[in-house]
């Protein structure tokens, strides 16, 4: 990744709007009596009427709401990577939280089924589906 792309990706706003009927589910924040190092934040998921659930990189979620019967998530530190017939790919380009608050098992890539995603915006420009501007 070039420095110019990496810099833009780190500051770019990535918004993913999921398919109709999707929702947001968040785990409750738990304060353990003993410190747990590297356990990561409570989980955030997108849910679908058929029971399917997609785990999100919670530490990168800036906002997650339902808009017009769809889950819409705004992410930081994640860049649009590629679109193929079988998956939309996104790459982690920055950690937004200090390392001690993050899980060491955090993923570097997020792949989504295009059938479960209505639209993706990068800096206000629709990048999925292609041709829709």
N, CA, C and O atoms as a GROMACS GRO file, in nm:
protein
  532
    1UNK      N    1   0.085  -0.116   0.000
    1UNK     CA    2   0.000   0.000   0.000
    1UNK      C    3   0.090   0.123   0.000
    1UNK      O    4   0.181   0.132   0.081
    2UNK      N    5   0.065   0.216  -0.089
    2UNK     CA    6   0.147   0.337  -0.095
    2UNK      C    7   0.114   0.428   0.022
    2UNK      O    8   0.005   0.419   0.079
    3UNK      N    9   0.208   0.515   0.058
    3UNK     CA   10   0.187   0.608   0.169
    3UNK      C   11   0.067   0.699   0.143
    3UNK      O   12  -0.011   0.726   0.235
    4UNK      N   13   0.052   0.747   0.020
    4UNK     CA   14  -0.060   0.837  -0.013
    4UNK      C   15  -0.193   0.764   0.007
    4UNK      O   16  -0.286   0.819   0.066
    5UNK      N   17  -0.202   0.640  -0.043
    5UNK     CA   18  -0.325   0.563  -0.026
    5UNK      C   19  -0.348   0.532   0.121
    5UNK      O   20  -0.460   0.544   0.171
    6UNK      N   21  -0.242   0.491   0.191
    6UNK     CA   22  -0.254   0.456   0.333
    6UNK      C   23  -0.302   0.577   0.413
    6UNK      O   24  -0.390   0.563   0.499
    7UNK      N   25  -0.247   0.694   0.386
    7UNK     CA   26  -0.287   0.815   0.456
    7UNK      C   27  -0.433   0.847   0.429
    7UNK      O   28  -0.508   0.879   0.521
    8UNK      N   29  -0.475   0.840   0.303
    8UNK     CA   30  -0.613   0.868   0.267
    8UNK      C   31  -0.706   0.765   0.330
    8UNK      O   32  -0.813   0.800   0.381
    9UNK      N   33  -0.668   0.638   0.326
    9UNK     CA   34  -0.751   0.532   0.381
    9UNK      C   35  -0.771   0.550   0.531
    9UNK      O   36  -0.879   0.521   0.583
   10UNK      N   37  -0.667   0.596   0.600
   10UNK     CA   38  -0.678   0.613   0.745
   10UNK      C   39  -0.774   0.726   0.781
   10UNK      O   40  -0.838   0.722   0.886
   11UNK      N   41  -0.784   0.827   0.694
   11UNK     CA   42  -0.870   0.940   0.725
   11UNK      C   43  -1.005   0.932   0.654
   11UNK      O   44  -1.095   1.011   0.683
   12UNK      N   45  -1.020   0.838   0.562
   12UNK     CA   46  -1.142   0.826   0.485
   12UNK      C   47  -1.256   0.771   0.570
   12UNK      O   48  -1.234   0.690   0.660
   13UNK      N   49  -1.377   0.817   0.541
   13UNK     CA   50  -1.494   0.764   0.610
   13UNK      C   51  -1.551   0.650   0.528
   13UNK      O   52  -1.585   0.667   0.410
   14UNK      N   53  -1.562   0.534   0.589
   14UNK     CA   54  -1.617   0.416   0.524
   14UNK      C   55  -1.752   0.388   0.587
   14UNK      O   56  -1.762   0.369   0.708
   15UNK      N   57  -1.858   0.386   0.505
   15UNK     CA   58  -1.993   0.358   0.554
   15UNK      C   59  -2.045   0.237   0.479
   15UNK      O   60  -2.041   0.232   0.356
   16UNK      N   61  -2.096   0.139   0.555
   16UNK     CA   62  -2.154   0.018   0.496
   16UNK      C   63  -2.300   0.012   0.536
   16UNK      O   64  -2.333   0.014   0.654
   17UNK      N   65  -2.388   0.005   0.435
   17UNK     CA   66  -2.531  -0.011   0.459
   17UNK      C   67  -2.566  -0.154   0.419
   17UNK      O   68  -2.544  -0.196   0.306
   18UNK      N   69  -2.622  -0.228   0.515
   18UNK     CA   70  -2.653  -0.368   0.492
   18UNK      C   71  -2.792  -0.386   0.432
   18UNK      O   72  -2.867  -0.288   0.420
   19UNK      N   73  -2.828  -0.507   0.395
   19UNK     CA   74  -2.954  -0.539   0.328
   19UNK      C   75  -3.075  -0.509   0.416
   19UNK      O   76  -3.063  -0.500   0.539
   20UNK      N   77  -3.190  -0.493   0.353
   20UNK     CA   78  -3.316  -0.466   0.423
   20UNK      C   79  -3.342  -0.570   0.532
   20UNK      O   80  -3.316  -0.688   0.513
   21UNK      N   81  -3.392  -0.522   0.645
   21UNK     CA   82  -3.425  -0.610   0.756
   21UNK      C   83  -3.309  -0.634   0.852
   21UNK      O   84  -3.327  -0.698   0.956
   22UNK      N   85  -3.191  -0.584   0.818
   22UNK     CA   86  -3.075  -0.606   0.905
   22UNK      C   87  -3.083  -0.516   1.028
   22UNK      O   88  -3.150  -0.412   1.026
   23UNK      N   89  -3.015  -0.557   1.133
   23UNK     CA   90  -3.015  -0.481   1.257
   23UNK      C   91  -2.878  -0.483   1.321
   23UNK      O   92  -2.785  -0.546   1.271
   24UNK      N   93  -2.867  -0.413   1.434
   24UNK     CA   94  -2.741  -0.404   1.508
   24UNK      C   95  -2.760  -0.472   1.643
   24UNK      O   96  -2.861  -0.450   1.710
   25UNK      N   97  -2.664  -0.553   1.682
   25UNK     CA   98  -2.665  -0.619   1.812
   25UNK      C   99  -2.531  -0.590   1.880
   25UNK      O  100  -2.425  -0.607   1.820
   26UNK      N  101  -2.537  -0.548   2.005
   26UNK     CA  102  -2.414  -0.517   2.080
   26UNK      C  103  -2.412  -0.596   2.210
   26UNK      O  104  -2.514  -0.608   2.278
   27UNK      N  105  -2.297  -0.651   2.243
   27UNK     CA  106  -2.280  -0.716   2.373
   27UNK      C  107  -2.275  -0.609   2.482
   27UNK      O  108  -2.228  -0.498   2.459
   28UNK      N  109  -2.325  -0.644   2.598
   28UNK     CA  110  -2.317  -0.553   2.712
   28UNK      C  111  -2.172  -0.542   2.757
   28UNK      O  112  -2.097  -0.639   2.752
   29UNK      N  113  -2.134  -0.422   2.800
   29UNK     CA  114  -2.000  -0.401   2.853
   29UNK      C  115  -1.994  -0.463   2.992
   29UNK      O  116  -2.079  -0.437   3.077
   30UNK      N  117  -1.892  -0.544   3.014
   30UNK     CA  118  -1.875  -0.611   3.142
   30UNK      C  119  -1.746  -0.560   3.208
   30UNK      O  120  -1.643  -0.550   3.142
   31UNK      N  121  -1.754  -0.528   3.334
   31UNK     CA  122  -1.636  -0.486   3.409
   31UNK      C  123  -1.593  -0.600   3.502
   31UNK      O  124  -1.650  -0.617   3.610
   32UNK      N  125  -1.495  -0.678   3.460
   32UNK     CA  126  -1.452  -0.791   3.543
   32UNK      C  127  -1.380  -0.743   3.668
   32UNK      O  128  -1.325  -0.633   3.671
   33UNK      N  129  -1.380  -0.826   3.770
   33UNK     CA  130  -1.310  -0.794   3.894
   33UNK      C  131  -1.159  -0.798   3.876
   33UNK      O  132  -1.086  -0.720   3.937
   34UNK      N  133  -1.114  -0.887   3.791
   34UNK     CA  134  -0.971  -0.897   3.762
   34UNK      C  135  -0.946  -0.842   3.623
   34UNK      O  136  -1.028  -0.863   3.534
   35UNK      N  137  -0.835  -0.773   3.602
   35UNK     CA  138  -0.809  -0.719   3.468
   35UNK      C  139  -0.785  -0.831   3.368
   35UNK      O  140  -0.713  -0.927   3.395
   36UNK      N  141  -0.844  -0.816   3.252
   36UNK     CA  142  -0.824  -0.912   3.143
   36UNK      C  143  -0.748  -0.836   3.035
   36UNK      O  144  -0.800  -0.740   2.979
   37UNK      N  145  -0.628  -0.878   3.007
   37UNK     CA  146  -0.544  -0.809   2.911
   37UNK      C  147  -0.566  -0.865   2.772
   37UNK      O  148  -0.562  -0.987   2.752
   38UNK      N  149  -0.590  -0.777   2.675
   38UNK     CA  150  -0.602  -0.820   2.536
   38UNK      C  151  -0.729  -0.894   2.504
   38UNK      O  152  -0.732  -0.970   2.406
   39UNK      N  153  -0.834  -0.876   2.581
   39UNK     CA  154  -0.960  -0.946   2.555
   39UNK      C  155  -1.043  -0.876   2.449
   39UNK      O  156  -1.131  -0.938   2.389
   40UNK      N  157  -1.018  -0.748   2.426
   40UNK     CA  158  -1.092  -0.674   2.325
   40UNK      C  159  -1.223  -0.619   2.379
   40UNK      O  160  -1.263  -0.652   2.491
   41UNK      N  161  -1.289  -0.536   2.300
   41UNK     CA  162  -1.413  -0.472   2.343
   41UNK      C  163  -1.532  -0.567   2.331
   41UNK      O  164  -1.522  -0.672   2.267
   42UNK      N  165  -1.647  -0.531   2.392
   42UNK     CA  166  -1.768  -0.611   2.371
   42UNK      C  167  -1.799  -0.617   2.221
   42UNK      O  168  -1.767  -0.523   2.147
   43UNK      N  169  -1.859  -0.724   2.177
   43UNK     CA  170  -1.883  -0.744   2.034
   43UNK      C  171  -1.996  -0.661   1.977
   43UNK      O  172  -2.090  -0.622   2.047
   44UNK      N  173  -1.985  -0.634   1.849
   44UNK     CA  174  -2.090  -0.566   1.771
   44UNK      C  175  -2.114  -0.652   1.648
   44UNK      O  176  -2.021  -0.692   1.579
   45UNK      N  177  -2.241  -0.680   1.622
   45UNK     CA  178  -2.278  -0.765   1.508
   45UNK      C  179  -2.391  -0.702   1.428
   45UNK      O  180  -2.472  -0.624   1.480
   46UNK      N  181  -2.395  -0.737   1.300
   46UNK     CA  182  -2.511  -0.707   1.216
   46UNK      C  183  -2.591  -0.836   1.210
   46UNK      O  184  -2.537  -0.944   1.186
   47UNK      N  185  -2.723  -0.824   1.233
   47UNK     CA  186  -2.811  -0.941   1.232
   47UNK      C  187  -2.906  -0.933   1.112
   47UNK      O  188  -2.935  -0.824   1.062
   48UNK      N  189  -2.952  -1.048   1.068
   48UNK     CA  190  -3.042  -1.056   0.954
   48UNK      C  191  -3.164  -1.141   0.991
   48UNK      O  192  -3.155  -1.227   1.079
   49UNK      N  193  -3.278  -1.119   0.924
   49UNK     CA  194  -3.401  -1.193   0.957
   49UNK      C  195  -3.387  -1.346   0.948
   49UNK      O  196  -3.458  -1.418   1.016
   50UNK      N  197  -3.295  -1.395   0.863
   50UNK     CA  198  -3.278  -1.540   0.848
   50UNK      C  199  -3.188  -1.600   0.957
   50UNK      O  200  -3.156  -1.719   0.953
   51UNK      N  201  -3.146  -1.517   1.057
   51UNK     CA  202  -3.062  -1.565   1.166
   51UNK      C  203  -2.913  -1.547   1.143
   51UNK      O  204  -2.834  -1.566   1.235
   52UNK      N  205  -2.873  -1.510   1.023
   52UNK     CA  206  -2.732  -1.489   0.992
   52UNK      C  207  -2.680  -1.369   1.071
   52UNK      O  208  -2.752  -1.270   1.088
   53UNK      N  209  -2.556  -1.378   1.120
   53UNK     CA  210  -2.494  -1.268   1.196
   53UNK      C  211  -2.354  -1.244   1.142
   53UNK      O  212  -2.281  -1.338   1.110
   54UNK      N  213  -2.316  -1.117   1.134
   54UNK     CA  214  -2.183  -1.079   1.089
   54UNK      C  215  -2.115  -1.003   1.202
   54UNK      O  216  -2.164  -0.898   1.245
   55UNK      N  217  -2.004  -1.055   1.251
   55UNK     CA  218  -1.926  -0.987   1.354
   55UNK      C  219  -1.848  -0.872   1.291
   55UNK      O  220  -1.785  -0.889   1.186
   56UNK      N  221  -1.853  -0.756   1.355
   56UNK     CA  222  -1.781  -0.639   1.307
   56UNK      C  223  -1.657  -0.615   1.392
   56UNK      O  224  -1.650  -0.659   1.506
   57UNK      N  225  -1.558  -0.545   1.335
   57UNK     CA  226  -1.442  -0.507   1.416
   57UNK      C  227  -1.482  -0.392   1.509
   57UNK      O  228  -1.466  -0.275   1.475
   58UNK      N  229  -1.535  -0.427   1.625
   58UNK     CA  230  -1.595  -0.330   1.718
   58UNK      C  231  -1.504  -0.212   1.746
   58UNK      O  232  -1.552  -0.099   1.759
   59UNK      N  233  -1.374  -0.237   1.756
   59UNK     CA  234  -1.282  -0.127   1.787
   59UNK      C  235  -1.273  -0.024   1.675
   59UNK      O  236  -1.221   0.085   1.696
   60UNK      N  237  -1.322  -0.057   1.557
   60UNK     CA  238  -1.320   0.037   1.444
   60UNK      C  239  -1.455   0.101   1.416
   60UNK      O  240  -1.466   0.188   1.330
   61UNK      N  241  -1.559   0.058   1.489
   61UNK     CA  242  -1.694   0.111   1.467
   61UNK      C  243  -1.705   0.250   1.529
   61UNK      O  244  -1.690   0.267   1.650
   62UNK      N  245  -1.731   0.349   1.444
   62UNK     CA  246  -1.751   0.487   1.490
   62UNK      C  247  -1.898   0.515   1.518
   62UNK      O  248  -1.930   0.593   1.608
   63UNK      N  249  -1.986   0.452   1.442
   63UNK     CA  250  -2.130   0.466   1.462
   63UNK      C  251  -2.199   0.346   1.401
   63UNK      O  252  -2.154   0.293   1.299
   64UNK      N  253  -2.309   0.302   1.463
   64UNK     CA  254  -2.387   0.190   1.413
   64UNK      C  255  -2.533   0.216   1.447
   64UNK      O  256  -2.569   0.227   1.564
   65UNK      N  257  -2.617   0.227   1.344
   65UNK     CA  258  -2.758   0.259   1.362
   65UNK      C  259  -2.841   0.184   1.259
   65UNK      O  260  -2.788   0.123   1.166
   66UNK      N  261  -2.973   0.190   1.278
   66UNK     CA  262  -3.066   0.140   1.176
   66UNK      C  263  -3.123   0.261   1.105
   66UNK      O  264  -3.171   0.355   1.168
   67UNK      N  265  -3.116   0.259   0.974
   67UNK     CA  266  -3.169   0.367   0.890
   67UNK      C  267  -3.252   0.302   0.781
   67UNK      O  268  -3.204   0.218   0.706
   68UNK      N  269  -3.380   0.343   0.774
   68UNK     CA  270  -3.470   0.288   0.670
   68UNK      C  271  -3.470   0.135   0.668
   68UNK      O  272  -3.454   0.075   0.562
   69UNK      N  273  -3.487   0.071   0.786
   69UNK     CA  274  -3.496  -0.074   0.798
   69UNK      C  275  -3.367  -0.147   0.760
   69UNK      O  276  -3.371  -0.263   0.720
   70UNK      N  277  -3.253  -0.079   0.774
   70UNK     CA  278  -3.124  -0.139   0.742
   70UNK      C  279  -3.022  -0.098   0.846
   70UNK      O  280  -3.027   0.013   0.899
   71UNK      N  281  -2.928  -0.187   0.874
   71UNK     CA  282  -2.814  -0.152   0.959
   71UNK      C  283  -2.718  -0.068   0.876
   71UNK      O  284  -2.688  -0.101   0.761
   72UNK      N  285  -2.669   0.041   0.936
   72UNK     CA  286  -2.569   0.125   0.869
   72UNK      C  287  -2.456   0.146   0.970
   72UNK      O  288  -2.478   0.188   1.084
   73UNK      N  289  -2.333   0.116   0.924
   73UNK     CA  290  -2.217   0.122   1.012
   73UNK      C  291  -2.112   0.214   0.951
   73UNK      O  292  -2.081   0.205   0.832
   74UNK      N  293  -2.058   0.302   1.034
   74UNK     CA  294  -1.949   0.391   0.993
   74UNK      C  295  -1.823   0.344   1.062
   74UNK      O  296  -1.820   0.330   1.185
   75UNK      N  297  -1.719   0.318   0.983
   75UNK     CA  298  -1.594   0.262   1.034
   75UNK      C  299  -1.477   0.358   1.011
   75UNK      O  300  -1.473   0.431   0.912
   76UNK      N  301  -1.384   0.357   1.105
   76UNK     CA  302  -1.258   0.428   1.089
   76UNK      C  303  -1.146   0.326   1.092
   76UNK      O  304  -1.163   0.217   1.147
   77UNK      N  305  -1.032   0.359   1.035
   77UNK     CA  306  -0.919   0.267   1.035
   77UNK      C  307  -0.935   0.148   0.944
   77UNK      O  308  -0.858   0.052   0.952
   78UNK      N  309  -1.034   0.154   0.855
   78UNK     CA  310  -1.059   0.043   0.763
   78UNK      C  311  -1.076   0.101   0.623
   78UNK      O  312  -1.140   0.204   0.606
   79UNK      N  313  -1.018   0.035   0.524
   79UNK     CA  314  -1.022   0.084   0.386
   79UNK      C  315  -1.093  -0.016   0.295
   79UNK      O  316  -1.084  -0.137   0.315
   80UNK      N  317  -1.162   0.037   0.196
   80UNK     CA  318  -1.219  -0.043   0.088
   80UNK      C  319  -1.103  -0.107   0.015
   80UNK      O  320  -1.007  -0.038  -0.020
   81UNK      N  321  -1.110  -0.237  -0.009
   81UNK     CA  322  -0.999  -0.306  -0.072
   81UNK      C  323  -1.034  -0.353  -0.212
   81UNK      O  324  -0.967  -0.316  -0.309
   82UNK      N  325  -1.139  -0.434  -0.225
   82UNK     CA  326  -1.171  -0.491  -0.356
   82UNK      C  327  -1.313  -0.544  -0.358
   82UNK      O  328  -1.374  -0.570  -0.254
   83UNK      N  329  -1.363  -0.560  -0.479
   83UNK     CA  330  -1.494  -0.622  -0.499
   83UNK      C  331  -1.477  -0.736  -0.598
   83UNK      O  332  -1.425  -0.717  -0.708
   84UNK      N  333  -1.520  -0.852  -0.558
   84UNK     CA  334  -1.520  -0.969  -0.645
   84UNK      C  335  -1.662  -1.024  -0.643
   84UNK      O  336  -1.746  -0.979  -0.565
   85UNK      N  337  -1.689  -1.122  -0.728
   85UNK     CA  338  -1.823  -1.180  -0.733
   85UNK      C  339  -1.864  -1.242  -0.600
   85UNK      O  340  -1.981  -1.239  -0.564
   86UNK      N  341  -1.768  -1.298  -0.528
   86UNK     CA  342  -1.801  -1.372  -0.407
   86UNK      C  343  -1.783  -1.293  -0.278
   86UNK      O  344  -1.830  -1.339  -0.173
   87UNK      N  345  -1.717  -1.176  -0.280
   87UNK     CA  346  -1.696  -1.104  -0.155
   87UNK      C  347  -1.654  -0.959  -0.178
   87UNK      O  348  -1.589  -0.925  -0.277
   88UNK      N  349  -1.693  -0.875  -0.083
   88UNK     CA  350  -1.643  -0.739  -0.074
   88UNK      C  351  -1.534  -0.744   0.032
   88UNK      O  352  -1.556  -0.799   0.140
   89UNK      N  353  -1.419  -0.687   0.004
   89UNK     CA  354  -1.306  -0.695   0.096
   89UNK      C  355  -1.269  -0.558   0.150
   89UNK      O  356  -1.272  -0.457   0.079
   90UNK      N  357  -1.235  -0.556   0.279
   90UNK     CA  358  -1.194  -0.436   0.349
   90UNK      C  359  -1.069  -0.470   0.429
   90UNK      O  360  -1.057  -0.581   0.481
   91UNK      N  361  -0.976  -0.376   0.439
   91UNK     CA  362  -0.850  -0.399   0.510
   91UNK      C  363  -0.837  -0.305   0.629
   91UNK      O  364  -0.868  -0.186   0.620
   92UNK      N  365  -0.792  -0.359   0.742
   92UNK     CA  366  -0.760  -0.276   0.858
   92UNK      C  367  -0.631  -0.202   0.825
   92UNK      O  368  -0.530  -0.265   0.794
   93UNK      N  369  -0.635  -0.069   0.831
   93UNK     CA  370  -0.516   0.011   0.802
   93UNK      C  371  -0.466   0.085   0.925
   93UNK      O  372  -0.356   0.140   0.924
   94UNK      N  373  -0.546   0.087   1.031
   94UNK     CA  374  -0.504   0.154   1.155
   94UNK      C  375  -0.584   0.100   1.272
   94UNK      O  376  -0.701   0.066   1.257
   95UNK      N  377  -0.521   0.092   1.386
   95UNK     CA  378  -0.591   0.060   1.510
   95UNK      C  379  -0.630   0.193   1.574
   95UNK      O  380  -0.547   0.283   1.585
   96UNK      N  381  -0.755   0.206   1.616
   96UNK     CA  382  -0.803   0.331   1.673
   96UNK      C  383  -0.791   0.333   1.824
   96UNK      O  384  -0.798   0.440   1.886
   97UNK      N  385  -0.773   0.218   1.885
   97UNK     CA  386  -0.762   0.208   2.030
   97UNK      C  387  -0.620   0.167   2.068
   97UNK      O  388  -0.548   0.111   1.985
   98UNK      N  389  -0.579   0.194   2.191
   98UNK     CA  390  -0.447   0.149   2.237
   98UNK      C  391  -0.438  -0.005   2.235
   98UNK      O  392  -0.538  -0.074   2.256
   99UNK      N  393  -0.320  -0.055   2.210
   99UNK     CA  394  -0.299  -0.200   2.196
   99UNK      C  395  -0.349  -0.279   2.316
   99UNK      O  396  -0.399  -0.391   2.299
  100UNK      N  397  -0.337  -0.224   2.437
  100UNK     CA  398  -0.379  -0.299   2.556
  100UNK      C  399  -0.531  -0.320   2.562
  100UNK      O  400  -0.578  -0.404   2.638
  101UNK      N  401  -0.608  -0.245   2.484
  101UNK     CA  402  -0.754  -0.263   2.482
  101UNK      C  403  -0.800  -0.353   2.368
  101UNK      O  404  -0.919  -0.382   2.357
  102UNK      N  405  -0.708  -0.399   2.285
  102UNK     CA  406  -0.742  -0.476   2.166
  102UNK      C  407  -0.711  -0.624   2.183
  102UNK      O  408  -0.618  -0.662   2.254
  103UNK      N  409  -0.790  -0.705   2.115
  103UNK     CA  410  -0.764  -0.848   2.115
  103UNK      C  411  -0.647  -0.878   2.022
  103UNK      O  412  -0.641  -0.824   1.911
  104UNK      N  413  -0.554  -0.962   2.065
  104UNK     CA  414  -0.443  -0.998   1.976
  104UNK      C  415  -0.491  -1.077   1.854
  104UNK      O  416  -0.419  -1.087   1.755
  105UNK      N  417  -0.612  -1.134   1.861
  105UNK     CA  418  -0.666  -1.212   1.750
  105UNK      C  419  -0.748  -1.128   1.652
  105UNK      O  420  -0.815  -1.184   1.565
  106UNK      N  421  -0.743  -0.996   1.662
  106UNK     CA  422  -0.824  -0.911   1.574
  106UNK      C  423  -0.785  -0.935   1.428
  106UNK      O  424  -0.667  -0.950   1.395
  107UNK      N  425  -0.885  -0.936   1.345
  107UNK     CA  426  -0.864  -0.963   1.203
  107UNK      C  427  -0.806  -0.842   1.131
  107UNK      O  428  -0.832  -0.728   1.170
  108UNK      N  429  -0.729  -0.866   1.030
  108UNK     CA  430  -0.673  -0.760   0.945
  108UNK      C  431  -0.759  -0.737   0.821
  108UNK      O  432  -0.747  -0.634   0.754
  109UNK      N  433  -0.847  -0.832   0.792
  109UNK     CA  434  -0.933  -0.821   0.674
  109UNK      C  435  -1.076  -0.857   0.712
  109UNK      O  436  -1.100  -0.945   0.794
  110UNK      N  437  -1.170  -0.787   0.650
  110UNK     CA  438  -1.312  -0.819   0.666
  110UNK      C  439  -1.366  -0.846   0.526
  110UNK      O  440  -1.350  -0.765   0.435
  111UNK      N  441  -1.431  -0.961   0.510
  111UNK     CA  442  -1.492  -0.997   0.382
  111UNK      C  443  -1.642  -1.013   0.404
  111UNK      O  444  -1.685  -1.079   0.498
  112UNK      N  445  -1.720  -0.950   0.316
  112UNK     CA  446  -1.865  -0.953   0.328
  112UNK      C  447  -1.928  -1.008   0.201
  112UNK      O  448  -1.879  -0.985   0.091
  113UNK      N  449  -2.037  -1.081   0.218
  113UNK     CA  450  -2.116  -1.133   0.107
  113UNK      C  451  -2.187  -1.015   0.041
  113UNK      O  452  -2.263  -0.945   0.108
  114UNK      N  453  -2.165  -0.991  -0.088
  114UNK     CA  454  -2.229  -0.878  -0.156
  114UNK      C  455  -2.382  -0.881  -0.148
  114UNK      O  456  -2.446  -0.776  -0.153
  115UNK      N  457  -2.441  -1.000  -0.134
  115UNK     CA  458  -2.587  -1.010  -0.125
  115UNK      C  459  -2.639  -0.954   0.007
  115UNK      O  460  -2.757  -0.923   0.018
  116UNK      N  461  -2.552  -0.939   0.106
  116UNK     CA  462  -2.593  -0.887   0.237
  116UNK      C  463  -2.561  -0.738   0.253
  116UNK      O  464  -2.588  -0.679   0.358
  117UNK      N  465  -2.504  -0.678   0.150
  117UNK     CA  466  -2.464  -0.538   0.155
  117UNK      C  467  -2.538  -0.461   0.046
  117UNK      O  468  -2.529  -0.494  -0.072
  118UNK      N  469  -2.610  -0.357   0.088
  118UNK     CA  470  -2.683  -0.273  -0.007
  118UNK      C  471  -2.590  -0.172  -0.074
  118UNK      O  472  -2.588  -0.160  -0.197
  119UNK      N  473  -2.511  -0.099   0.008
  119UNK     CA  474  -2.423   0.005  -0.043
  119UNK      C  475  -2.300   0.021   0.044
  119UNK      O  476  -2.302  -0.007   0.164
  120UNK      N  477  -2.192   0.068  -0.020
  120UNK     CA  478  -2.071   0.107   0.052
  120UNK      C  479  -2.030   0.244   0.000
  120UNK      O  480  -2.023   0.266  -0.121
  121UNK      N  481  -2.004   0.336   0.095
  121UNK     CA  482  -1.955   0.469   0.059
  121UNK      C  483  -1.814   0.485   0.110
  121UNK      O  484  -1.782   0.439   0.220
  122UNK      N  485  -1.730   0.549   0.034
  122UNK     CA  486  -1.597   0.589   0.078
  122UNK      C  487  -1.588   0.738   0.055
  122UNK      O  488  -1.593   0.784  -0.060
  123UNK      N  489  -1.574   0.814   0.160
  123UNK     CA  490  -1.572   0.961   0.154
  123UNK      C  491  -1.693   1.016   0.078
  123UNK      O  492  -1.680   1.110  -0.001
  124UNK      N  493  -1.810   0.957   0.101
  124UNK     CA  494  -1.934   1.007   0.041
  124UNK      C  495  -1.959   0.960  -0.100
  124UNK      O  496  -2.061   0.996  -0.159
  125UNK      N  497  -1.868   0.882  -0.158
  125UNK     CA  498  -1.884   0.831  -0.294
  125UNK      C  499  -1.920   0.683  -0.287
  125UNK      O  500  -1.854   0.606  -0.217
  126UNK      N  501  -2.025   0.643  -0.358
  126UNK     CA  502  -2.066   0.503  -0.359
  126UNK      C  503  -1.962   0.421  -0.436
  126UNK      O  504  -1.936   0.447  -0.553
  127UNK      N  505  -1.904   0.320  -0.369
  127UNK     CA  506  -1.808   0.232  -0.435
  127UNK      C  507  -1.866   0.091  -0.456
  127UNK      O  508  -1.808   0.010  -0.528
  128UNK      N  509  -1.980   0.064  -0.395
  128UNK     CA  510  -2.054  -0.060  -0.419
  128UNK      C  511  -2.202  -0.029  -0.403
  128UNK      O  512  -2.238   0.037  -0.305
  129UNK      N  513  -2.288  -0.071  -0.492
  129UNK     CA  514  -2.255  -0.145  -0.613
  129UNK      C  515  -2.193  -0.055  -0.718
  129UNK      O  516  -2.222   0.065  -0.726
  130UNK      N  517  -2.107  -0.114  -0.798
  130UNK     CA  518  -2.039  -0.038  -0.904
  130UNK      C  519  -2.142   0.017  -1.000
  130UNK      O  520  -2.245  -0.046  -1.026
  131UNK      N  521  -2.114   0.133  -1.052
  131UNK     CA  522  -2.204   0.195  -1.150
  131UNK      C  523  -2.307   0.284  -1.086
  131UNK      O  524  -2.367   0.367  -1.154
  132UNK      N  525  -2.331   0.271  -0.955
  132UNK     CA  526  -2.426   0.355  -0.885
  132UNK      C  527  -2.349   0.472  -0.824
  132UNK      O  528  -2.264   0.450  -0.738
  133UNK      N  529  -2.378   0.590  -0.865
  133UNK     CA  530  -2.306   0.708  -0.814
  133UNK      C  531  -2.401   0.808  -0.756
  133UNK      O  532  -2.358   0.913  -0.709
   0.00000   0.00000   0.00000
